[in-house]
Amino acid sequence: MRNALLAASALYAVAVLPVQAGEKENLKAQIEALKQQIAAQQKQLDELSTQVQDVKVSTVNQFAGEGPKLAIKDARPTYTSGDGKSSISLRGRLSLDYANYFQGRAGPLATDFRRGSFASIARA
């Protein structure tokens, strides 16, 4: 973007502004200086692009194969990060309850424990 702005400024200076004979050589020297700056910046950009690519490759290689690990400890799953610095163990409780509210007819009091009778008949 900066290179394009510099080139557009140089073109405007050459094409639009009235130029006297002595200033023409000065402008040509400035244009050549700007072209050299653009070339130097393009070279820096290419070098930085290469460095960024190298960093990306080294980062990918550094973390390759270090995915999260799953283990079962104390009857619960434990997830551990690839570097081993953090982990989480999942745990839960399950409670079940069942009731049947349909009762049959009441039996004799000596055997129907639902009514609270525990007595027995004693004979002498």
N, C-alpha and C positions, 0 to 999 in steps of 0.2 A: 504494500500500500504506500509506504513511504517512497519507494523507488518510483512508482508510477507518478506520485505527486511531484517528485523532483524532475522527472522527465517532462511532465506537462508544464511545469514552471519554466523549464529551459526552452521548450517549444514556444510558449507564449512570448517569452522574452525575445526570441529570434524572429518570430513571424509578425507580431503585432506592434511592438514598440519601434518607433522610428530610430534608426541606427545611423550614426555618423560614421565616416570612414575610419577615424581613429578608434572608435569604440567597437568596431566590428571585430578587430583582432582580439580585443579584451574579452568580448563575448565568446569567441571561439575557444579561448583558453579556459574560460569558466565552464563551457559545455564539456570540454575534454576532462576537466577536473571532476565534473559531476559523473561522467561516464566511468571514470576510474573508481569513484566512490561506490557507484552502483555495482560494479564488478567485484569490488572488495566485499560489499555487503552480501552479494550472492554467494561468494566463496564461504563467508562465515555461516550463512544459512545452510549451505550444503554440509558443512562440518558439524553444525548443531543437529541437523537431521540424522546424520550418521551416529552421533553420540546418543541421541534419544532412542534410536533403534537398538543400539548396543545395550542400553539400560533396560529396555523392554525385554530383550532376549535373556539377559542375566537374571531379571526378576522372575521370569517364567521358569527358568532352570532352577532357581533357588527354591521355589515352592512346589516344584513338580513332585508328585508322589506323596505329598504330605497332606492328605485329606483327613477329614474327621474320622475317628475310629469309634466303633461300637463294641462295648463289652458288657457282659452280664455280671454284675457284682451284687452280692447279697440279694439275689432274686429280683433285681431291678436293672433295667437297661441304663448304661452310662455312656454318654457321648463325650469324647475327649478331642480337643483340637489337635491338628497335626503337629504343632510345636509342643504340645503337652502343657501349655500354660493355663488352660481353662478347661473345665469339664462341667457337665450337668448330669445329674442322676434323676430319673423320673420314678415317681412312686405314687401309688394310689391305694385306696381301700374300697372294697366292695362289700356292701351289706345287703343281705337278702332277708326278706320276711314273708311269711306266708300264714294266712289264717283262713279257717273255714268256718263260716257262720251258719251253716245249715245243720241244725241239730235234729236228731230223731226224737221220737216220743220218749218221755221220761220213763225209766224202768223202776223197779222196786227200790225203795230207799236203802236197802242193805247193800245193793250193788251199784247204784247210780251215783258215781262219785262226783258227777257234775253238780249235784245238788248239795254237796258238802256232808254227806252221811258216811261215817266210818264205823258205825255200830254193827255189832253182830248179835245174833240171837244166842243167848246162853241157856242151856237146859240143865236142870238139876236132876 
